[in-house]
Structure formats: C-alpha cells, structure tokens
Amino acid sequence: MRARDKAAVSALRATLAALDNAEAVPLDESAPRAAALEASPVGAGATEAARRELSERETKDLVRAEAAERLEAAARLTAPAHADRAERLRAEATVLLRFLDDAEGTARSA
C-alpha cells in the first residue's frame, strides 16, 4: 500500500506542476527584461504575473498526456534492471487515469 501512496504522490505532484506551467502566460518578448530597482513596482501583488484559466477539457487533456507520457516511458524501459522504475511509472499512470475516470463518472451522474 505504501508504494502505491508514493506513486500517487509523485504522479499528482508532477501533474499539478504541469497544470501550473500550462496556466502561465507567455512573456512578451518586446517588453524590457530588467529595470532599475527604483523603477520596480511596489505593493502587495505588484509583481504577480497574469495566469490563464484552463478549461475542464484542457485540464483533462493535460492529465491524459501526463499519464500517456508515463506509459510510454515505462514501455521504453525494457531492461530487467529498470523493471522497478517501469512498474512505478505504470502505477503513476494508473493513478492519473483513475482520477480522470472518477471525474468523468461524477460529471455523468450530475
């Protein structure tokens, strides 16, 4: 059971990071990169970057992509020395797919 918990924590942390990265707004390349300290914005939230909001479909697609990435990586690990790592990747993918199945089941019953 403990190994399953580690796989779930690992998969969820990585997927949350991927979601966070997907919400980032690309930087404007024409904007100045650095300015003098005295020209810096001041106050609470003054340096916060804008974030975009992912739709439910985009979120599910990203979670599916994270699961697929793990399954592909596990399939490439064919050497016996990598069997543990491959099994962990498959367990992580299972966790992510289970969350998708639960979310889709909940949406259908609502």
SVG drawing of the C-alpha trace seen along z (x, -y; Angstrom):
<svg xmlns="http://www.w3.org/2000/svg" viewBox="-27 -55 47 64">
<polyline fill="none" stroke="black" stroke-width="0.4" points="0.0,0.0 2.8,-2.4 4.4,-2.0 1.0,-2.9 0.9,-6.1 4.4,-7.1 3.3,-6.6 0.2,-8.7 2.0,-11.5 4.7,-11.5 2.1,-11.5 -0.1,-14.2 2.8,-16.5 4.2,-16.3 0.7,-16.8 0.0,-19.7 3.3,-21.3 2.4,-20.7 -1.0,-22.3 0.7,-25.3 3.0,-25.6 0.2,-25.4 -1.6,-28.3 1.5,-30.6 1.1,-33.3 3.9,-33.6 6.2,-36.6 6.1,-39.5 9.5,-39.4 9.4,-43.1 8.9,-44.0 12.1,-45.1 13.6,-42.3 15.1,-44.3 14.8,-47.8 16.4,-49.9 15.4,-48.9 13.8,-52.3 11.5,-51.7 10.3,-48.4 6.6,-48.0 5.8,-48.3 3.0,-46.8 1.2,-43.6 0.7,-41.6 2.6,-44.2 5.0,-41.6 2.4,-38.8 2.2,-37.5 -1.1,-37.1 -2.3,-33.5 -4.7,-32.0 -7.5,-29.7 -7.6,-26.2 -10.9,-24.8 -12.1,-21.4 -11.3,-19.9 -7.7,-21.4 -7.2,-20.1 -8.3,-16.6 -6.2,-16.6 -3.1,-17.6 -3.8,-14.8 -4.2,-12.3 -1.0,-13.5 0.9,-13.1 -0.5,-9.5 0.4,-8.7 3.9,-10.1 4.4,-7.7 3.1,-4.7 5.4,-5.5 8.4,-5.8 7.6,-2.6 7.3,-0.8 10.8,-2.0 12.3,-0.6 12.7,3.0 15.9,3.9 15.4,6.1 17.4,3.5 14.6,1.0 11.7,3.1 11.0,1.3 11.1,-2.1 8.8,-0.9 6.3,0.5 6.3,-2.8 5.6,-4.7 2.7,-2.4 1.3,-2.8 1.6,-6.6 -0.3,-6.4 -3.0,-4.3 -3.5,-6.9 -3.9,-9.7 -6.3,-7.7 -8.3,-6.7 -8.8,-10.4 -10.0,-11.0 -12.4,-8.1 -13.7,-9.4 -14.2,-12.9 -16.0,-11.7 -18.2,-9.4 -19.1,-12.2 -19.9,-14.5 -22.2,-12.0 -24.2,-11.4 -24.6,-15.1"/>
</svg>
